[in-house]
Amino acid sequence: MNHKKATSLLATASYDMKVNIWSDRDFSLVRSLAGHESKVASSDITADSSCIATVSRDRTIKLWTSSSN
């Protein structure tokens, strides 16, 4: 799990190959990021919440923006 105090978002990396983005205000699911082919090992959010980086055991790093699918 990763939380930046400057944002209102939490990111959770998961063994189901997804990263879930949550609101820290009401803990509702904001977005689910899928695209890795193995377990997601880590995630991080920029201070302004504009970009999320994810690292997977499939040996890939993905950068997601608020407009990414």
C-alpha positions in Angstrom: 0.0 0.0 0.0 1.2 3.5 -0.7 -0.3 6.8 0.5 0.9 10.3 -0.2 -0.2 12.9 2.4 -0.4 15.6 -0.3 -3.1 13.5 -2.2 -6.3 11.9 -1.2 -5.5 8.6 -2.8 -4.2 5.2 -1.7 -2.7 2.6 -4.0 -2.6 -1.1 -3.2 -0.5 -3.5 -5.2 -1.9 -7.0 -5.4 -1.1 -10.6 -6.4 -4.2 -10.5 -8.7 -2.0 -8.5 -11.2 -3.9 -5.3 -10.4 -3.4 -2.1 -8.6 -6.4 -0.5 -6.9 -6.7 3.2 -6.3 -8.8 4.2 -3.3 -10.1 7.5 -2.0 -8.7 8.0 1.5 -11.8 10.1 2.4 -14.4 7.3 2.2 -12.2 4.3 1.1 -14.2 3.9 -2.1 -12.5 2.3 -5.1 -11.6 5.1 -7.6 -9.9 3.0 -10.2 -8.5 -0.5 -10.9 -5.3 -0.7 -13.1 -4.8 -4.0 -15.0 -2.1 -4.7 -17.5 0.7 -6.7 -15.8 1.1 -10.4 -16.6 2.2 -11.3 -13.0 1.9 -10.2 -9.4 2.3 -6.5 -8.8 5.1 -6.0 -6.3 5.0 -2.3 -5.7 3.3 0.9 -6.6 3.8 4.6 -6.0 1.8 7.8 -6.6 3.3 11.2 -7.5 2.5 14.0 -5.0 0.0 15.6 -7.3 -1.7 12.2 -8.1 -1.1 12.7 -11.8 1.0 9.5 -12.3 1.2 6.1 -10.7 4.2 3.8 -11.2 3.8 0.0 -10.8 6.3 -2.8 -10.8 5.5 -6.4 -11.4 7.2 -9.8 -11.1 6.8 -10.0 -14.9 9.8 -7.7 -15.0 7.9 -4.6 -16.2 7.4 -1.1 -14.9 4.2 0.7 -16.0 3.4 4.4 -15.7 -0.2 5.3 -15.5 -1.8 8.7 -15.8 -5.2 9.8 -14.9 -6.2 9.4 -18.5 -4.6 5.9 -19.0 -6.8 2.9 -19.7 
